[in-house]
Amino acid sequence: MKLVGIDIGKNQHFFCIMDKDTGELIVQPASFSNDKHGFDLLIQNLKPYSKKSILIGMEDTGHYHFALLRFLLDRNFSVALINPTTTDFSRKMQGGITKNDKLDTLTICDVLDTPERKKQYRITKVNSFDLYEQKQLTRHHHNLKEELNVYTNRLQKCIDIVFPEFNSLFDSKYGRVYMSVLKTFGSAEAIANADIRRVRKCFEYKGRGRRISLTPQMLKDRAKSSVGIPSSADVIQIKHLVGQIELIEEQLTEIDKKIEEFSIQNNSPILSIPGISHFSGTSILAELGDISNYSNARKIIKAAGVAPYHYESSQFTAQHTAITKKGSKYLRKTLYQIILPVIRYNPVFKEYYQLKISQGKGHRCAQGHCVRKLLRIIYHLLKTNQQFDPQLLR
């Protein structure tokens, strides 16, 4: 077996080739450019060996490895992705103080050379590269949601200054009329001084939707009696924030449509679990990657960072510990977002949650137990390709 260690960079990569059996360096660390010419140079160095006898390793970091990974997978090479913290730990154990691209190729080979029982990498299959696209989309979705939350909080702060009574006039926030009024006027003062015909235009829209009880005249009258403070700075902010919120909502709609396409294409059995949507299902699958890289359910619980800390010494054993939070924060976020609907719509999970509460667990702790139970079920469904059947859990 020939081990190929590749240290990833933005403009160039470094590689070396080591014989697994003898530990001999067949090809000394050398660089190649991050383009077609450089990739072909790497292939030339690999040609003397059969593809079945080659294991290529690289760090799963940033996005600079995507092009090379796709290039190698398309040519049916076996590629192992390694967590950067693993190589960093290995480097420090060998006495390395500073990072060196050439020496890092040797460190990656050392990680690839670990026994199967202690394997610290995962093999990426040729047909799993689509998961990278899905991971990018679902993570972008998460990030846009966070941005949306920031903008809506800032918008509410500005509204509280210029028209504190505004929200009480609407049954729900961020509807068409709600956003149109804010974008057009931005303050109680502007509404109070506006021609009623201009206010009416904000209430006119085509298409379906629940009609609101508020009328243009009611809005104008309330604006006249508002205790809001006239502030041109806040008015400008409101109009800009409304535009940014509407843009993000359009982007989320576009992303959700593509994620649903991926979800239908995946046709995963985890969608049979009530409470898991196209988005959450795709996010879970993308973050986990190839399920064959996990030998048991404990491994995916660890990958999600929801395993409880275990602290024990000769004189003390911790009774209550937090979760590790060492895995994918996006996977963990998705799991905690869906666990309440899963508990609500699944009698088995609801009973399990209530059992943990009756045992003296707090709400968050009971949720954590349910998340781990959900991951064990997800692991089983993905391994067996079975549909979710709550009767089998009783």
C-alpha positions in Angstrom: 0.0 0.0 0.0 1.3 3.5 -1.0 0.3 6.4 1.3 0.1 9.8 -0.3 0.0 12.8 2.0 -1.2 16.1 0.6 -0.9 19.4 2.4 -3.5 21.8 1.0 -2.8 25.4 0.2 -4.5 28.2 -1.7 -2.2 28.5 -4.7 -0.2 25.4 -4.3 -0.2 22.0 -2.5 2.6 19.7 -1.3 2.6 16.0 -1.5 4.8 13.0 -0.7 4.5 9.2 -1.2 5.4 6.7 1.5 5.4 2.9 1.4 3.1 1.7 4.2 4.9 -1.6 4.8 8.5 -0.3 5.0 7.9 3.4 6.0 10.3 4.4 3.2 9.7 7.7 1.4 9.3 6.9 -2.3 8.8 10.5 -3.3 10.2 13.3 -1.2 7.8 16.2 -0.3 7.3 18.4 -3.4 4.9 21.1 -4.5 2.4 21.3 -7.3 0.1 24.1 -8.4 -3.6 24.3 -7.7 -4.5 24.1 -11.4 -4.9 21.4 -14.1 -1.1 21.4 -14.8 -0.3 20.8 -11.2 -3.0 18.1 -10.8 -1.6 16.3 -13.9 1.9 16.5 -12.3 0.5 14.7 -9.3 -1.2 12.0 -11.4 2.2 11.4 -13.2 3.8 10.6 -9.9 1.0 8.2 -9.0 1.0 6.3 -12.4 3.6 3.7 -11.4 1.1 2.3 -8.8 -2.3 0.7 -9.2 -5.2 2.8 -7.9 -6.2 0.0 -5.5 -2.8 0.2 -3.8 -3.0 4.0 -3.2 -4.6 5.8 -0.3 -4.5 9.6 -0.5 -4.9 11.7 2.6 -5.6 15.4 2.9 -7.0 17.7 5.6 -10.7 18.5 5.5 -10.3 22.2 6.0 -11.7 25.4 4.4 -12.6 25.0 0.7 -9.2 24.9 -1.0 -9.3 21.1 -1.3 -12.6 20.9 -3.1 -11.2 21.1 -6.7 -8.4 18.5 -6.1 -10.8 16.2 -4.2 -13.3 16.2 -7.1 -10.4 15.7 -9.6 -9.2 12.6 -7.7 -12.6 11.1 -7.0 -13.5 11.5 -10.7 -10.5 9.3 -11.5 -11.5 6.7 -8.9 -8.7 7.3 -6.3 -9.4 6.5 -2.7 -9.2 9.7 -0.7 -9.2 10.0 3.1 -10.3 13.3 4.7 -8.6 14.1 8.0 -9.7 16.5 10.7 -7.1 19.3 11.0 -7.0 18.9 14.8 -5.8 15.3 14.3 -2.8 16.3 12.2 -2.1 19.2 14.6 -2.1 16.9 17.6 0.1 14.4 15.7 2.5 17.2 14.8 2.8 18.4 18.4 3.3 14.8 19.7 6.3 14.5 17.4 7.8 17.7 18.9 6.7 20.0 16.0 6.4 23.6 17.1 5.7 25.4 13.9 3.7 24.4 10.8 5.7 23.3 7.8 4.0 22.4 4.5 6.6 19.8 3.5 6.7 18.1 6.9 2.9 18.2 7.1 2.7 15.8 4.2 4.7 13.3 6.3 2.4 13.9 9.3 -0.6 13.1 7.1 1.0 9.9 6.0 1.6 9.0 9.6 -2.1 9.5 10.3 -3.0 7.3 7.4 -0.7 4.6 8.8 -2.6 4.2 12.0 -4.2 0.8 12.7 -7.8 0.2 11.6 -8.9 0.2 15.3 -7.5 3.7 15.8 -8.4 5.1 12.4 -8.5 8.9 12.5 -9.8 9.6 9.0 -12.8 8.9 6.8 -12.7 7.6 3.2 -14.7 9.7 0.7 -16.6 7.7 -1.9 -16.8 8.8 -5.5 -20.6 9.2 -5.4 -20.6 11.2 -2.2 -19.2 14.5 -3.6 -22.8 15.8 -4.0 -22.9 15.9 -0.2 -20.4 18.7 -0.4 -22.8 20.8 -2.4 -25.6 20.0 0.0 -23.4 20.9 2.9 -22.6 24.3 1.4 -26.2 25.0 0.8 -27.5 24.0 4.2 -24.7 25.8 6.0 -25.4 28.9 3.8 -29.1 28.5 4.9 -28.1 28.5 8.6 -25.8 31.5 8.1 -28.6 33.5 6.3 -31.0 32.7 9.1 -28.5 34.1 11.6 -28.1 37.2 9.5 -31.9 37.5 9.3 -32.2 37.3 13.1 -29.6 40.1 13.5 -31.4 42.4 11.0 -34.9 41.8 12.5 -33.6 42.6 16.0 -32.1 45.8 14.7 -35.3 46.6 12.9 -37.4 46.2 16.1 -35.0 48.4 18.0 -35.5 51.2 15.4 -39.3 50.7 15.4 -39.4 51.0 19.2 -37.8 54.5 18.9 -39.8 56.0 16.0 -43.2 54.2 16.4 -43.4 52.0 19.5 -47.1 51.3 19.0 -46.6 50.0 15.5 -46.3 46.2 16.3 -49.5 46.2 18.3 -51.5 47.2 15.2 -50.6 44.0 13.4 -51.5 40.4 14.2 -48.1 39.2 13.0 -44.8 40.9 12.0 -43.1 41.0 8.6 -46.2 40.6 6.4 -46.7 42.4 3.1 -48.5 45.5 4.5 -46.2 45.6 7.6 -43.0 45.7 5.4 -44.6 48.0 2.8 -45.5 50.7 5.4 -42.0 50.6 6.9 -40.3 50.7 3.6 -42.4 53.6 2.4 -42.6 55.8 5.5 -40.3 54.5 8.2 -41.7 56.4 11.1 -45.0 57.5 12.8 -44.2 61.2 11.9 -44.0 60.4 8.2 -47.3 58.4 8.3 -49.1 61.1 10.2 -48.0 63.8 7.7 -48.6 61.7 4.6 -51.6 61.9 2.2 -54.1 59.2 3.0 -54.0 58.0 -0.6 -50.3 57.3 -0.3 -50.9 55.3 2.9 -53.7 53.3 1.1 -51.2 52.1 -1.6 -49.3 50.2 1.1 -52.4 48.2 1.8 -52.9 47.3 -1.9 -51.5 43.9 -3.1 -52.6 41.2 -5.4 -52.6 37.5 -4.7 -53.7 35.3 -1.9 -53.1 36.0 1.8 -55.0 36.7 5.0 -56.4 40.2 5.0 -55.7 42.4 8.0 -58.2 44.2 10.1 -56.1 47.4 10.2 -57.2 50.1 7.8 -55.2 53.0 6.4 -57.1 55.6 8.4 -56.7 53.6 11.6 -52.9 53.5 11.0 -52.8 57.2 10.2 -54.8 58.1 13.4 -52.6 56.0 15.6 -49.4 57.5 14.0 -50.7 61.0 14.9 -51.0 60.1 18.6 -47.8 58.1 18.7 -45.2 58.9 21.4 -42.4 57.9 18.9 -39.4 60.1 18.6 -38.7 61.6 15.1 -35.3 60.3 14.0 -34.0 60.6 10.4 -31.1 58.2 11.2 -33.5 55.5 12.4 -35.8 56.1 9.4 -32.9 55.5 7.0 -31.9 52.4 9.0 -35.5 51.0 8.9 -35.8 51.4 5.1 -32.3 49.8 4.6 -33.1 46.9 7.0 -36.4 46.1 5.4 -34.6 45.9 2.0 -32.0 43.6 3.5 -34.6 41.4 5.2 -36.6 41.0 2.0 -33.5 40.1 0.1 -32.5 37.4 2.6 -36.0 36.0 2.5 -35.8 35.7 -1.3 -32.4 34.0 -1.1 -33.8 31.6 1.5 -36.7 30.7 -0.8 -34.3 30.0 -3.6 -32.0 27.9 -1.4 -35.0 25.9 0.1 -36.1 25.0 -3.4 -32.7 23.6 -4.3 -32.4 21.8 -1.0 -35.8 20.2 -1.6 -34.6 18.9 -5.0 -31.5 17.4 -3.3 -33.7 15.8 -0.6 -36.0 14.2 -3.2 -32.9 13.0 -5.1 -31.4 11.5 -1.8 -34.7 9.7 -1.0 -33.4 9.0 2.4 -35.3 6.9 4.9 -34.7 9.5 7.7 -37.5 11.6 6.0 -39.9 9.0 7.3 -39.3 10.3 10.8 -42.1 12.7 11.6 -40.7 16.1 12.4 -37.8 15.9 9.9 -38.2 18.2 6.9 -36.4 18.4 3.5 -34.0 21.0 5.0 -33.2 19.2 8.3 -32.9 15.8 6.6 -30.5 17.2 4.0 -28.5 19.1 6.6 -28.1 15.9 8.7 -27.1 13.8 5.8 -24.6 16.3 4.4 -23.0 16.9 7.8 -22.7 13.2 8.6 -21.3 12.3 5.1 -20.9 8.6 4.2 -22.6 6.5 6.9 -20.1 3.7 6.2 -17.4 5.7 7.9 -19.2 5.2 11.2 -18.9 1.7 12.8 -21.6 2.3 15.4 -24.2 4.9 16.5 -21.8 6.3 19.2 -19.5 7.6 16.4 -22.2 9.8 14.9 -23.2 11.0 18.4 -19.6 12.0 18.8 -19.5 13.6 15.4 -22.5 15.8 16.4 -20.8 16.8 19.6 -23.8 15.8 21.7 -22.1 13.1 23.7 -22.0 13.9 27.4 -18.6 14.5 29.0 -17.4 11.6 31.1 -15.2 12.7 34.0 -13.9 10.1 36.5 -10.9 9.8 38.7 -9.9 7.5 41.6 -11.7 9.8 44.1 -14.5 11.5 42.1 -17.0 10.7 39.4 -19.0 13.6 37.9 -22.8 13.0 38.1 -23.9 15.8 35.8 -21.8 16.9 32.7 -22.5 19.0 29.7 -22.3 17.8 26.1 -18.8 17.9 24.4 -19.7 20.3 21.5 -16.7 18.9 19.7 -18.4 18.0 16.5 -20.2 19.9 13.7 -21.9 22.9 15.1 -24.3 22.9 12.1 -25.3 19.3 12.7 -25.8 20.0 16.4 -27.9 23.2 15.6 -30.1 21.2 13.2 -30.7 18.5 15.7 -31.7 20.8 18.5 -34.0 22.8 16.1 -35.9 19.7 15.1 -36.0 17.7 18.4 -39.1 19.6 19.7 -41.2 18.8 16.6 -39.9 15.2 16.7 -41.0 14.9 20.4 -44.3 16.6 19.6 -45.2 14.3 16.6 -43.7 11.0 17.9 -45.4 9.3 20.9 -42.3 7.2 21.5 -40.1 10.3 21.8 -42.7 12.1 23.8 -42.8 9.2 26.3 -39.0 9.1 26.4 -38.8 12.9 27.0 -41.4 12.7 29.8 -39.5 9.7 31.4 -36.3 11.8 31.6 -38.2 14.7 33.1 -39.8 12.4 35.7 -36.2 11.2 36.5 -35.3 14.7 37.6 -33.6 15.8 34.4 -34.0 19.4 33.2 -35.7 20.4 29.9 -32.4 20.9 28.1 -30.9 17.6 29.5 -34.0 15.7 28.5 -33.7 17.2 25.0 -30.1 16.0 24.8 -31.2 12.4 25.7 -33.8 12.6 22.9 -31.3 14.0 20.4 -29.0 11.0 21.1 -31.9 8.6 20.8 -32.8 10.3 17.4 -29.2 9.8 16.2 -29.2 6.1 17.1 -32.4 5.7 15.1 -31.0 7.7 12.2 -27.9 5.5 12.2 -30.1 2.3 12.1 -32.3 3.6 9.3 -29.3 4.7 7.1 -27.5 1.4 7.8 -30.5 -0.8 7.0 -32.3 1.5 4.6 -35.5 0.9 6.5 -38.4 3.3 7.0 -39.1 4.6 10.5 -41.6 2.4 12.4 -42.5 3.6 15.9 -43.9 0.2 16.7 -40.5 -1.3 16.6 -39.3 1.1 19.4 -41.9 0.1 21.9 
